[in-house]
Amino acid sequence: MRVVDFHFDLPESLIARHPLPERRASRLLVLDGPTGALEHRRFGDLLEYLEPGDLMVFNNTRVIPARLFGQKASGGKLEILVERVLDSERVLAHVRSSKSPKPGSKIFVEGGGEAEMLARHDALFELRFSEPVLPLLERSGHMPLPPYIDRPDEAADRERYQTVYAQRAGAVAAPTAGLHFDEALLEAIRAKGVETAFVTLHVGAGTFQPVRVERIEDHHMHREWLEVGQDVADAVAACRARGGRVIAVGTTSVRSLESAARDGVLKPFSGDTDIFIYPGRPFHVVDALVTNFHLPESTLLMLVSAFAGYPETMAAYAVAVEQGYRFFSYGDAMFITRNPAPRGPEEHA
């Protein structure tokens, strides 16, 4: 299976660089996986596609202000993007500078703060700060907007690049399907008799890394930390027993649930995942999906194609481009029901 099969042309004008004034004001493209039928709706209309007894699973990770600017002791400027918080003072981070800092060297952070470079692990640098890192990031850090939002972060991004139900700090990218939900919509969902559950997956910067191989099967996924609790496993079992659907909000919720059910049975799980879902890979838990529009040739587009079918997904994306849907983190959304017999690129060719 070739990466180029997942290419599509996207006009620059369709990349959403700012959020809409209201979270639920986005458009919603509804894709019926079994038939490929499309409907054009507003995000608030999602309620009409939910049934009492369904279970919606959200990712409650919280985005940390993970981007820091500073300088080395020599005066050279640098930029730090925290990838993972290791403990109260140590992180793994990407460091951009003219010359990489050496072990033992000091880094001074704009806005106050100091770190020591301890070691290099491939592309990542292990840094130890002289104070607890999360309060330092809250004080001096910037929201880590994705590379395709080519503008400095603004004060409003602190709230809007965050779900309203974010709880557990640790992500350096937002689980963007959740950005469309406000408290009133969540309350309306519960009032309809739809159950909710929460997993945690701390989204890493690797989610934006391009696939650099020609064959999908040769790609190695980045690792991310997740937790699926016993309460989630129980909620899924109860949903199955009453005949409801498990609806994942975002690809990160899909990856969490399917990582915890790799052997076909959903069990509690806490730890790293490198699960890579592409056409031909089975789904053990998820029946429907709320998701944003993803980058061409990305692993997330491959996941959606595995869920809805390759021809159905690529056709839906072509319609979305034609109809001027807004793409990526601050863009519009899709609601997809799983295709029970999804075809891959080879079968479609």
N, C-alpha and C positions, 0 to 999 in steps of 0.2 A: 504494500500500500504506500503510495507516494504522498509526501507532504504537499506537493504542488496541486494535488487534487482538491485541496481545501483552500485554494486561493480564490479571492473575489476582488473586484475593483471597487474601492470605496472612495468617493469624492471627499476631499479634506473638509468641505463645508458640512458634512454630516457627522463629524466628530464633535460631541458635546463637550465644550470646554467650561461651561458653567451649569449648575443645576437650575431647574425651573423654580419659580417662586414657591410652588407648593409641591410636596413630595409626591402626591398621588396624581399630579397633573400630567404625568407622562402618558404616552400612548401605549397600547397593549396589542401586540400581534398574537392572536390565538391560533395555534397550530394543532390540529387533530392528527396525532401520529398515525393512527390506523388508516385514515383516508387521505391525509395530506391537505385537507380543507383548511382554508385560512379565513379568519375574521379580523376586522380592524375595529378595535375598541379603545376605551380609555382605561387607565389602570384601576380606577375605582370600580369598574365593571367586573373586576376579578371575582367579586362576591357572587356574581350570578353563576360562576362556573364551579363553585364549591358546594358540597353537599353535607348535611348534618351527618356526623359520624366520620368524616374525613379527619386526617391528622396532618397538620402542617408542621414541618420541622425547620427551625430557624438556626442560624449560626450566631451565637451571642458574643463572638470575639469583639474586642474594642481596639480600634486603631490608635496606636501611640504616635505622638509627634516625633517621628523617627529620623527626621533629617536635621542634621546639625552642620553649622558652618564654623570654621575655626582656622587655626594655623599651627604649624610645627614650631618647635623652639627656635628653628632657624629663621622663622618669619614666613616661610612658604605657606600659601593658602591651601586649604583642603576642605573637602565636603565628606561628611560621614552619613551613610544611610544604614541604620541599625537593621539587621536581618533577623536577629533572634536575641532575646534577653536570656542569658544563661543563669544568672542569679542576681542578687540585689545590686551588685556593682559591676558585673562582667557582661559583655555583649559580644556577639559576632556581628561584624559590620562590613559593608563595602566602603572603601576609602578611595576617593578620587583626589589625586594631587599630581604635580609634575614629577615628583619622585616619591615612591612608596616609603612610609615611615618604617624605621628599623626597630627590632625588638629592644625594649628599654627606653625608647624615645618618648618624649612628652608631647601631648597635644593640648592646646588651649582653645576652649570653646567660646564662641561669641555669646555674650549674654551671661558669662560666668560659668566656670566649670573646667575641670582638668582631667585628662585621661592618660594612661600609659599603654603603649602598644606592647602586648605580651608575646604574641606569636602570630604567624601567618598559617592559615589552613586553606590551601589552594587559593581561590579568589577572595576569601574572606579573612578579615583581620580580627584577632581577639584583643579586645580593649578592656582595661579595668579603670573605672572612674573613681575619683577620690571621694565620692559621695553616692548615696542611693540613686540609681540611674533613672527610675521612672519619674520621681519629682524633678530631676534635672531636665528630662525631656519635656515635661509639662511647662517648665519655666523657660527653657531656651530653644526647644525644638520647633520645627516646622512640620506641618502635615505633609506626608509623603505622597503628593499627588502623582498619578501615573505619568510615565514619560510622554504619552501622547497629549496630555493636558499641558501644553507648552506655555505656561504662565506661572509666575510666583504664586505661592499659596496666599490666601486672604483670610482675614479673621473669620468670615462666614464659613470657610471650609472646616473649621474646628467642629462645627455642629453638623454641617450637611454632608461631609465625607465620613459619616458615622451613622449607624442605624439607631433608631430611637430606643431599641432594646439592648444596645451594646453594654456588656458587663465586664468581661474578663480581658484585661489589657494584655496585648501581645502581638497584634497584627500590624503589618506595615503596609497593608493594602486593604481596602474595605471589601466586605462581601456584598457586592454592589446591588444584587437583586433585592436585598433588604432595604435599600435606601428609599424605595417607593412607599414603604408602609409608614403611616402616621398612627398616633394613638387611637384616633377615632376609627380608622379602618380595622385595626387590631381588635378593638372592642366589638365592632360589627361582625367580624369573623367569629369571635367567641359566642356572640349572641345568636348566631345562626346554628350553633351546635357543632362547630368545628373545633376539635381539640388542637392544642399546640404543645410542642416540645422543643427543647433547645440542646444543641450540640455546640462544641467549641472547636474551631479550627483556626489557628493563628496563621493567616494568609501571609506568605513570604513574598519578597520582591521577585523571586524566581517565577512567579505567575506571569510576569511580563517578558520573560526571556524568550527569544525566538527559538523555534525548533531548527537546529543547525545540521540536521542529517537529511538525506534524500528519502530514505525509507522510514516510515513511522516506527516500525518494529525495532529500529536501532536507537531510538530516543530514550534517554534516561531522565526520568522526572526528578525535579528538585524535591527535597524532603520538607514536610511541614508537620507541626505538632497538633494533635487533635485529641479530643476526649468525647466519647459516647458513653453516657452513664447507664446504670441499670434502669433508671426511670424511663429513659428513651426506649430501651429494649422492651420494657413492659408496655409502654404506650403503643409501640408498633404492633406487639402481639395482640393487644386489646383491639386495635384498629382492624387488624386482620380478622379477628373473631367476630366483629360486628359487620364485616363486609365493607368497611370504608377503604379509602385510598390513602396512601402515604404520599404527601406532596412536599417535595423538597424546595425550600426557598434558597436558590442559588446553587451553583456547581460545587461550592465548598461543602454545603450540606449533603449533596450527593456523594462527594468523595469521602466524607465522614462516615455516612451510613454504609456505603459499599465497602469501605476499608474494614469496618467492624463486622462485615458479613462476607468476608472473602471466601470462606469455606461453604457459603450458602446459608448459614444460620447467623442471625444478628445476635451478637453478644457484646457486653460492655468492653470497651477498649480505650486505653490511654497510652499514647506514645506517638512515634513518628510514622508518617505514611508517605509512600512514593507511588501510590496507585496511579496507573495510567489507563484511562478508559477511552478506547477508540473502537470504531466499527468492528463488530465480531465479538466484543467482550460482553458478557451477560450482566444484567441488573438483577439483584436479588431482593431489593427492598423498595425502590422508588417507583411509583406509578405515574406521577405527574411532576412537572418542574416549572418553577418561576425563575426566569433568568434574563439577563441583559443580552445585548448583541456583542459578540466577541470579535477579536482581531482575526484577520485573514491568516490562515496556516497555523493557528494557535491550538494548543492542546485542549482548550475549553471548547472551541468549535468542533473538534474531533469528538469530545464527550457528548455534545448535543447531537451530533450526527449518529453516534452509537445509540442514542436514546430515541430519536425521532425517525431515524433512517437518513442515509446520506442524500438521496435525491430530494426527499421532502425538505430537509434542512437547507440545502443549497438553493432550492427553488424559493423557499420562504425568505432567505437572505436577499435574493435577487429582487423580490417584490418589495422588501423593506427599503432597499436602496432606491428603487424606482419611485416609491411613495414618500421618500424623504424622512424616514425614521431617523432618530438621533441615536448615535452609536456610542458604545463603551460605558465607562463608569457612571457618568452623569446623564446617560442617554435613556432611551425607551426600553421596554421590556417585552418578553414573550411569556405566554402560558402554553405549555406543551404537555399533551397526554402521550404516554409511551406507546411506541409502535411495537406490537407483539412480534412482528416479523421484519425487523429493519434490514434493509439492504446496504451493502457497502459500496465503495467506488467501483470495485471490479465487477460486481453484479449489475451496476448501473451502466457501465461502459458499453 
